[in-house]
């Protein structure tokens, strides 16, 4: 069950990503993150901590069972000073054919010392041009997880993203199935040719559009902490992207694969 004492997070930061526009056949994703300007957990202001990305798995038609890029034995860990503007690279060289991406991890507050705040994110509907704008979420309380599925929508605009929030998944939530096999049934979310199915003890308890927080019975259950927007850059043929975040923020960029 979600904690009824959830508090609303009000924080912001900016993550900038350069996108090269050279037309070559081999492309890849890179994931970056920047600490937020402010962060609140359990009703307390957080000054610093560690961001831990403990799992990253991509799904494509060539790898429908998933290709793992990061696991809990070799997590990516970055010290985070809240309000710092440094951008940290989480991982790169994710193949361009990835259509579904699952990201798992947690934020460990160290000043003040708090238990972990977890997240399990499935970003679906990724096109070769990139996922475009989407929002990341954290719970407002520690020892909890924000578990949700993002349909990034037909355009790269934030406004057509749909966020589906899952209850019953626990801290280490993994969907019952992520598949591109046709004729799937049961509770879940279909995005394009992919079906993300839930187990019998899980359910979709609500959804939001864009960067709207998920509010249930008048309480904020899951708070937005990452929203991407476009910023012009004269030196690039495609442009410069920036991620304005409320809490922890992250985004994907395209780069030429070495």
C-alpha positions as CSV (number, residue, x, y, z in Angstrom):
1,X,0.0,0.0,0.0
2,X,1.1,3.5,-0.6
3,X,2.0,5.7,2.4
4,X,-0.8,8.2,3.2
5,X,1.8,10.7,4.5
6,X,3.3,11.5,1.1
7,X,4.6,15.1,0.6
8,X,4.8,17.0,-2.6
9,X,8.3,17.5,-4.0
10,X,9.2,20.9,-5.3
11,X,12.6,21.0,-6.9
12,X,14.2,21.6,-10.3
13,X,17.4,21.1,-12.2
14,X,18.5,21.2,-15.9
15,X,20.3,18.5,-17.8
16,X,21.7,19.4,-21.2
17,X,22.4,16.9,-24.0
18,X,24.0,17.6,-27.3
19,X,22.6,15.7,-30.3
20,X,24.8,15.2,-33.4
21,X,23.1,15.3,-36.7
22,X,25.5,13.5,-38.9
23,X,23.7,10.8,-41.0
24,X,25.6,7.5,-40.4
25,X,24.2,4.0,-40.0
26,X,25.4,3.2,-36.5
27,X,23.8,5.2,-33.6
28,X,23.4,4.6,-29.9
29,X,21.7,6.1,-26.8
30,X,23.5,7.7,-23.9
31,X,21.9,8.3,-20.5
32,X,22.9,11.2,-18.3
33,X,21.7,12.6,-15.0
34,X,22.1,15.8,-13.1
35,X,21.2,16.4,-9.4
36,X,18.2,18.5,-8.7
37,X,18.3,22.0,-7.2
38,X,16.1,20.9,-4.4
39,X,14.9,17.5,-3.0
40,X,12.5,16.5,-0.3
41,X,11.9,13.0,1.1
42,X,9.8,12.1,4.1
43,X,9.0,15.8,4.5
44,X,12.7,16.7,4.9
45,X,15.0,18.7,2.7
46,X,17.8,16.6,1.3
47,X,21.3,18.2,0.8
48,X,23.2,15.3,-0.7
49,X,23.2,11.6,-1.4
50,X,24.0,9.0,-4.0
51,X,22.1,8.1,-7.2
52,X,22.3,4.4,-8.0
53,X,21.3,2.9,-11.4
54,X,21.2,-0.8,-10.6
55,X,19.5,-2.1,-13.8
56,X,19.1,-1.1,-17.4
57,X,17.7,-3.5,-20.0
58,X,16.7,-2.8,-23.6
59,X,14.2,-4.7,-25.7
60,X,14.1,-4.8,-29.5
61,X,12.9,-7.1,-32.3
62,X,16.4,-8.5,-32.5
63,X,16.6,-9.0,-28.7
64,X,12.9,-9.5,-27.6
65,X,14.1,-11.1,-24.4
66,X,16.1,-8.1,-23.4
67,X,19.7,-6.9,-23.6
68,X,21.2,-6.0,-20.2
69,X,23.5,-3.0,-20.0
70,X,23.7,-2.5,-16.2
71,X,23.1,-5.0,-13.3
72,X,23.2,-4.9,-9.5
73,X,26.6,-6.4,-9.4
74,X,28.1,-3.5,-11.3
75,X,25.8,-0.6,-10.7
76,X,26.4,3.0,-11.8
77,X,26.8,5.2,-8.7
78,X,27.2,9.0,-8.6
79,X,27.5,11.2,-5.6
80,X,24.8,13.9,-5.8
81,X,25.1,17.3,-4.2
82,X,21.6,18.8,-4.4
83,X,21.9,22.0,-6.3
84,X,25.0,21.0,-8.2
85,X,24.8,21.5,-11.9
86,X,27.3,18.8,-12.9
87,X,26.0,16.2,-15.5
88,X,26.9,12.6,-14.9
89,X,27.0,9.9,-17.6
90,X,25.2,6.8,-16.5
91,X,25.8,4.6,-19.5
92,X,26.2,4.9,-23.2
93,X,26.3,2.8,-26.5
94,X,22.7,1.5,-26.1
95,X,21.8,0.2,-29.6
96,X,19.5,2.4,-31.7
97,X,17.0,-0.3,-32.3
98,X,15.8,-0.4,-28.7
99,X,12.1,0.2,-28.5
100,X,11.5,-0.5,-24.8
101,X,13.9,0.4,-22.0
102,X,13.6,-0.7,-18.3
103,X,15.5,1.4,-15.7
104,X,15.8,0.5,-12.1
105,X,17.6,2.1,-9.1
106,X,17.3,4.3,-6.1
107,X,18.4,7.5,-4.5
108,X,20.2,7.1,-1.2
109,X,20.0,10.3,0.9
110,X,23.1,10.7,3.1
111,X,22.6,14.3,4.4
112,X,20.4,13.8,6.3
113,X,20.7,10.1,6.3
114,X,17.5,8.4,5.0
115,X,16.5,5.0,3.6
116,X,16.4,4.6,-0.1
117,X,13.7,6.0,-2.5
118,X,13.3,3.5,-5.4
119,X,12.2,3.7,-9.0
120,X,11.4,1.2,-11.7
121,X,10.7,2.8,-15.1
122,X,9.6,1.2,-18.4
123,X,9.9,3.6,-21.3
124,X,8.0,2.2,-24.3
125,X,7.4,3.4,-27.8
126,X,11.0,4.6,-28.5
127,X,11.5,5.4,-32.1
128,X,14.9,5.6,-34.0
129,X,14.8,9.4,-33.6
130,X,14.8,8.9,-29.8
131,X,12.2,8.9,-27.1
132,X,11.7,12.7,-27.1
133,X,10.2,14.3,-24.0
134,X,9.1,12.3,-21.0
135,X,9.0,12.5,-17.2
136,X,10.7,10.5,-14.5
137,X,9.1,10.0,-11.0
138,X,10.2,9.2,-7.5
139,X,8.0,8.3,-4.5
140,X,7.7,11.1,-1.9
141,X,8.6,8.7,0.9
142,X,11.6,6.4,1.4
143,X,11.4,2.6,1.5
144,X,9.0,2.9,-1.3
145,X,9.2,2.7,-5.1
146,X,7.6,4.5,-8.0
147,X,6.7,1.7,-10.5
148,X,5.3,2.9,-13.8
149,X,5.1,2.5,-17.6
150,X,5.6,5.4,-20.0
151,X,4.0,5.5,-23.4
152,X,6.1,8.3,-25.0
153,X,3.4,8.9,-27.6
154,X,3.4,9.5,-31.3
155,X,5.5,12.7,-31.1
156,X,8.5,13.9,-29.2
157,X,6.4,16.3,-27.2
158,X,5.9,15.9,-23.5
159,X,2.2,16.5,-23.7
160,X,1.3,13.3,-25.4
161,X,3.2,11.0,-23.0
162,X,1.0,8.8,-20.9
163,X,2.3,7.5,-17.5
164,X,0.7,4.4,-16.1
165,X,1.3,3.8,-12.4
166,X,1.5,0.3,-11.0
167,X,0.5,-0.9,-7.5
168,X,1.5,-4.1,-5.9
169,X,4.9,-4.4,-7.6
170,X,7.2,-3.9,-4.6
171,X,10.7,-2.3,-4.6
172,X,12.1,-4.6,-7.3
173,X,9.1,-4.6,-9.6
174,X,9.5,-6.4,-12.9
175,X,6.4,-6.9,-15.2
176,X,5.1,-10.4,-15.7
177,X,5.9,-10.1,-19.4
178,X,7.5,-7.6,-21.9
179,X,6.9,-9.0,-25.3
180,X,6.3,-8.2,-28.9
181,X,4.4,-11.5,-29.5
182,X,0.8,-10.8,-30.8
183,X,-2.5,-11.6,-29.2
184,X,-1.6,-10.9,-25.6
185,X,-4.3,-10.8,-22.9
186,X,-4.6,-9.8,-19.3
187,X,-4.0,-6.5,-17.5
188,X,-1.2,-4.4,-18.8
189,X,-0.3,-1.7,-21.3
190,X,0.1,-2.1,-25.1
191,X,2.5,0.4,-26.8
192,X,2.9,-0.1,-30.5
193,X,3.8,-3.7,-31.0
194,X,4.9,-4.3,-27.4
195,X,2.8,-5.5,-24.5
196,X,3.9,-4.9,-20.9
197,X,1.8,-7.3,-18.8
198,X,1.2,-7.4,-15.0
199,X,1.0,-10.3,-12.6
200,X,-2.2,-11.2,-10.7
201,X,-1.2,-9.2,-7.6
202,X,-0.5,-6.0,-9.6
203,X,-2.8,-3.4,-11.2
204,X,-2.8,-0.1,-13.0
205,X,-4.1,2.3,-10.3
206,X,-4.0,5.5,-12.4
207,X,-2.4,7.5,-15.1
208,X,-1.2,11.0,-15.9
209,X,-0.3,12.9,-19.0
210,X,3.1,14.7,-19.5
211,X,4.6,15.8,-16.2
212,X,1.5,15.8,-14.0
213,X,2.0,14.1,-10.6
214,X,-0.1,11.1,-9.8
215,X,-2.6,12.1,-7.2
216,X,-5.0,9.5,-5.6
217,X,-7.6,10.4,-2.9
218,X,-6.2,13.9,-2.8
219,X,-2.6,12.7,-2.0
220,X,0.5,12.8,-4.2
221,X,1.6,9.2,-4.6
222,X,4.4,9.7,-7.3
223,X,6.1,13.0,-8.0
224,X,7.6,14.2,-11.3
225,X,11.3,14.7,-11.3
226,X,12.3,14.8,-15.0
227,X,10.9,16.7,-18.0
228,X,12.7,17.1,-21.3
229,X,12.4,20.2,-23.6
230,X,14.2,21.5,-26.7
231,X,16.7,24.4,-26.7
232,X,18.2,25.6,-30.0
233,X,22.0,25.2,-30.6
234,X,23.5,26.9,-33.7
235,X,26.5,24.6,-33.9
236,X,24.4,21.4,-34.2
237,X,22.3,20.3,-37.2
238,X,19.7,18.8,-34.8
239,X,20.1,21.0,-31.7
240,X,20.7,20.9,-28.0
241,X,18.3,19.2,-25.7
242,X,17.8,20.1,-22.0
243,X,16.1,18.2,-19.2
244,X,14.4,20.3,-16.6
245,X,13.9,18.1,-13.6
246,X,11.9,18.1,-10.4
247,X,14.0,15.8,-8.3
248,X,16.3,13.4,-10.1
249,X,16.4,14.0,-13.9
250,X,17.6,12.0,-16.8
251,X,17.4,11.8,-20.6
252,X,18.7,10.0,-23.6
253,X,20.8,11.4,-26.4
254,X,21.9,10.2,-29.8
255,X,25.5,10.0,-30.6
256,X,27.6,8.3,-33.4
257,X,28.7,4.9,-32.2
258,X,32.5,4.7,-32.1
